[in-house]
Amino acid sequence: MNGVCTNIIHMHQKKLKVYGGNYDTYVQTRSELEENQMKKYRWEQDQIAGMKEYIARFGHGSAKLARQAQSKEKTLDKMVRDGLTEKVETDRVVHLNFENVGKLPPPVLQFSEVSFGYSRDRVLYKGVDFGVDLDLPNSSGGPQWRWQIYAAQAYGRRLGSFGWHGQEA
C-alpha cells in the first residue's frame, strides 16, 4: 500500500482524521499520537485520583486544609469542565475475504442520474448515466488505481475539454 497511498483518512468515533504520507507513515504517526494520548490520559487520571483522595481526607479538617481541599475541588471541576483526555481504545479487527469471482460482466459499477457541480447553483453535469468496465484501459488498477470512465469521457467531449485523472479526452 505504500506505493499507492499518499493520504490516509481514518474514521474513529464518527470523526475523520487525515494523515499525510504512505501507509507506514500513517501507522507510525497514529501509534505515536495514541501513545502520547495514553500518557496524558494516565497523568490526568493520576491527578484526579490524588485530588479526590486529598479532598476526601482533608475536606473536613482544619480551616487551612479545608481551604486547600476546596481549591483542589475547584481545580478538579475545571479539568472536567475543560474536557478530559479520552482513553485510547483499540480498533475492532474485521477480517474480509474476497472470493475470486472470475470475470465480471460490464458494467462493474453503474451510475444513474448523476449530477455534479460546485454548488446547487453551479451544476456542471446533470442526469448523467455511465458505468465502469474492467475491460477499459487502466481501469483494473495499476500503480495509482486509476479508473477511466468511458461514458463520462464521451460526455465530456461533447462539452469541450474534459480530462479524467490527468488525461485529456
WORA-V768292 format. One record per pair of residues at least 24 apart in sequence whose ideal C-beta (glycine too) atoms are under 10 Angstrom apart, sorted by the first residue. I is the first residue (numbers start at 1). J is the second residue. Records with the same first field share a line. If there is no record, write none. Layout:
I: J, J
This chain:
1: 26
2: 26
3: 143, 144
4: 141, 142, 143, 144, 145
5: 145
6: 144
10: 91
12: 89, 91
13: 86, 89
30: 91
33: 88
34: 88, 89, 90
35: 88
36: 85, 88
37: 85, 86, 87, 88
38: 85, 86, 87, 88
39: 85, 88
40: 84, 85, 86, 88
41: 84, 85, 86, 87, 88
42: 85, 87
43: 85
44: 79, 80, 84, 85
45: 84, 85, 87
47: 72, 75, 76, 79
48: 75, 76, 79, 80, 84
50: 76
51: 75, 76, 77, 79
52: 76
103: 134, 135
104: 133, 134, 135
105: 133, 134
106: 131, 132, 133, 134, 135, 136, 150
107: 131, 132, 133, 134, 149, 150, 151
108: 132, 133, 134, 135, 136, 139, 140, 147
109: 133, 134, 139, 147, 149
110: 151
111: 149, 151, 152
114: 152
116: 152
124: 156, 159
125: 152, 155, 156, 159, 162
128: 152, 155, 156
129: 155
130: 154, 155
137: 167
138: 164, 165, 167
